[in-house]
Structures are given as C-alpha cells and as structure tokens.
C-alpha cells in the first residue's frame, strides 16, 4: 500500500504525522514548503485545491483535514487498534468532531478578537469560547483518554488541540488539560513525531 503524507513542520500536519506513527504502517513524507514552490504549486493544488496542509494520499485517494485523516486511518488500518469498540463510539465521534468544530471555531473567533454578545451565543454552534473550552475540560476531568482508559485516534486530534493550544496560548492551562497533555507526551509515536518535525524545521531554518 502507498501512503503519502504532505506536511510542513510548522503546520497542523503534525497532527496527521503523529497519527501516522501511531498507525505504524510504512509511509512517505512529502515535506512541503510554503509558497509558490510548495503548498501553492500546481502539483500540490492538484492534491488539495485549498493549498492547505496536511493532506494524505492513499492508493491514489486523497484525504484532507487533520480530523478526517485521523478517522480515515483508524478505519483503514483496524489492526492498529485506534478505533474503539461499539460501546465507545459515541464518545469517539462526539469529541473528535467537537474539537474539529466548536473548539476550532471558538479558538479562531478568540484569536480574531471577535466578541460574542450574550444574545448571539445561541446562534453559534460553539456558544462562546468559555462554553466550548469548559465543555472539553469537564469531559477530561474524569477520564484518562477521550474514550475512557483506551487511547484512540480521537486522542491524537483532541490531544493536539489541547497540547498545541496550551503551548501557543489558544487554550488555557487548566489542570485537566495539563494532565491529559502530559499523558499524551509520553507516547512513543508522539515523541517520534516531535523529533522528526523539529529536525526538519531546523534543517529549513524555521
């Protein structure tokens, strides 16, 4: 099987990169620079017309969006054990898509400095920043991983939002988030991903 990951060390590509390491299948890393020779080149735009990273190509089929890549790989390689059993699928899909939707929207809105008035909260899927972050915090307070005691693909995506968010100040450093991120940082696949991306960033002078 041919697996190709298009990524950049300073991008959400690290989420997909971590997932690739968790899956444990051979893959090719297509390091992609920014600009006309990279993510805006004709070759890459043929892969993803948005010019966004990451992108995954598997046997000629393309998957974009980091959350979709995580879900796809968990399905495509069930032996990796990254998709939970039926009794945990509700949490798996709920919180993966909550992180990709409401949390992402709340973070972007806050970063843009857009204020959400109380009378407009009900019209937005995420309510406001505190609503969304508070819901995620409440979920993580009482469990080890998104699906209880079992690590899944949901933790790659949700965990990346929490880990990166605290690092860059888009998520608050609350005890539940810090404890969760610490558990994830101990995973071998996480460590390999960080080392490889740090090395490539250094090579490119980033």
C-alpha positions in Angstrom: 0.0 0.0 0.0 1.2 3.5 -0.8 0.7 6.1 1.9 1.9 9.6 1.3 1.7 12.4 3.9 2.0 16.0 2.6 3.1 18.2 5.6 5.2 21.0 6.9 6.9 21.0 10.3 5.1 24.3 11.2 1.6 23.2 10.4 -1.4 21.1 11.5 0.4 18.4 9.5 2.0 17.4 12.8 -1.4 16.0 13.9 -1.5 13.7 10.9 2.2 12.9 11.3 1.6 11.8 14.9 -1.3 9.6 13.7 0.8 8.0 11.0 3.3 7.0 13.7 0.5 5.6 15.8 -0.8 3.5 12.9 2.7 2.0 12.4 2.5 1.5 8.6 5.2 2.5 6.2 4.6 5.9 4.6 6.4 8.5 2.6 6.6 12.0 4.0 6.2 14.7 1.3 7.7 17.7 3.0 6.0 20.8 1.6 7.3 24.3 1.9 5.1 27.4 1.9 4.5 29.4 -1.2 4.6 29.0 -5.0 7.1 26.2 -4.9 5.3 24.3 -2.2 1.7 24.4 -0.9 0.6 26.8 -3.7 2.4 25.0 -6.5 0.3 23.4 -9.3 1.4 20.0 -8.2 0.1 20.4 -4.7 -3.0 22.2 -5.6 -3.9 19.2 -7.7 -3.8 17.2 -4.4 -5.6 19.9 -2.3 -7.1 22.9 -4.2 -7.2 24.8 -0.9 -3.4 24.7 -0.7 -3.7 23.6 3.0 -1.7 21.0 4.9 -1.9 18.2 5.8 -3.1 16.0 3.0 -2.9 12.2 2.8 -2.8 10.2 -0.4 -3.5 6.5 0.0 -3.6 4.3 -3.1 -4.4 7.4 -5.2 -7.3 8.6 -3.0 -6.8 11.9 -1.2 -8.0 12.8 2.3 -7.6 16.3 3.7 -8.4 17.9 7.1 -6.5 16.6 10.0 -9.6 15.2 11.8 -10.7 13.4 8.7 -7.2 11.9 8.2 -7.2 10.6 11.8 -10.6 9.0 11.3 -9.7 7.6 7.9 -6.5 6.0 9.1 -8.2 4.4 12.1 -10.7 2.8 9.8 -8.2 1.8 7.1 -5.9 0.1 9.5 -8.0 -1.5 12.1 -5.2 -3.7 13.4 -3.6 -0.5 14.9 -6.5 -0.5 17.4 -7.1 3.2 17.2 -10.9 2.9 16.7 -12.8 1.9 19.8 -15.4 -0.8 20.1 -19.1 0.0 19.6 -19.6 0.9 23.3 -17.2 3.8 23.0 -18.1 5.1 19.5 -20.4 7.8 20.9 -17.6 9.5 22.8 -15.1 8.8 19.9 -17.2 10.7 17.3 -18.7 13.2 19.6 -15.4 14.6 21.0 -13.3 14.3 17.8 -15.9 16.4 15.9 -16.4 18.7 18.9 -12.7 19.5 18.7 -12.7 19.9 15.0 -15.9 22.1 15.1 -16.8 24.1 18.2 -13.3 24.1 19.7 -11.7 25.2 16.4 -14.3 27.8 15.8 -14.0 29.2 19.4 -10.3 29.4 19.2 -10.4 31.1 15.8 -13.0 33.6 16.9 -11.0 34.5 20.0 -7.8 34.8 18.0 -9.5 37.3 15.7 -10.7 39.3 18.6 -14.4 38.9 17.7 -16.6 39.4 20.7 -19.7 37.2 21.0 -22.6 39.1 22.6 -24.9 37.2 25.0 -27.8 37.5 22.7 -25.8 35.9 19.8 -24.4 32.9 21.6 -27.4 30.8 20.8 -26.9 31.3 17.0 -23.4 29.9 17.1 -22.6 26.2 17.3 -19.9 26.8 19.9 -21.8 29.3 22.0 -18.7 31.2 23.0 -15.1 30.4 23.9 -15.7 29.7 27.6 -18.7 27.4 26.8 -16.6 25.3 24.4 -13.5 25.1 26.4 -15.5 24.4 29.6 -17.3 21.5 28.0 -14.0 20.0 26.9 -12.5 20.5 30.3 -15.4 18.9 32.0 -15.1 15.8 29.8 -11.4 15.4 30.5 -11.6 15.8 34.3 -13.0 12.3 34.9 -11.2 10.1 32.4 -7.7 9.2 31.2 -8.5 9.5 27.5 -11.4 10.6 25.3 -12.8 7.0 25.3 -12.0 6.2 28.9 -8.9 4.2 29.6 -8.3 3.4 26.0 -6.1 5.6 23.7 -7.8 6.1 20.3 -7.4 8.3 17.2 -9.7 10.8 18.9 -6.8 11.5 21.4 -4.5 12.4 18.5 -6.8 15.1 17.4 -8.3 16.3 20.6 -4.9 15.9 22.3 -3.2 18.0 19.6 -5.8 20.8 20.1 -5.1 20.8 23.9 -1.3 20.3 23.7 -0.7 22.9 21.0 -3.3 25.2 22.4 -1.6 25.5 25.7 1.8 25.9 24.0 0.6 28.8 21.9 -1.9 30.3 24.3 -5.1 29.5 22.5 -6.2 27.1 25.2 -6.0 27.8 28.9 -3.5 25.8 31.1 -6.0 24.1 33.4 -5.2 21.0 35.5 -7.4 18.7 33.4 -5.7 19.8 30.2 -2.2 19.7 31.6 -2.6 16.2 33.0 -4.1 15.0 29.7 -1.4 16.5 27.6 1.3 15.0 29.9 -0.1 11.5 29.3 0.0 12.0 25.6 3.5 13.4 25.5 4.7 10.1 27.0 3.6 8.1 23.9 6.4 6.9 21.6 4.7 8.0 18.5 4.2 11.5 19.8 7.9 11.7 20.7 9.0 10.4 17.2 6.7 12.9 15.5 8.1 15.8 17.5 11.7 14.8 16.9 11.2 14.4 13.2 9.4 17.7 12.8 11.9 19.6 14.9 14.8 18.2 12.8 13.1 19.2 9.6 12.3 22.7 10.9 15.9 23.1 11.9 17.1 21.9 8.5 14.9 24.5 6.9 15.9 27.2 9.3 12.4 27.6 10.7 
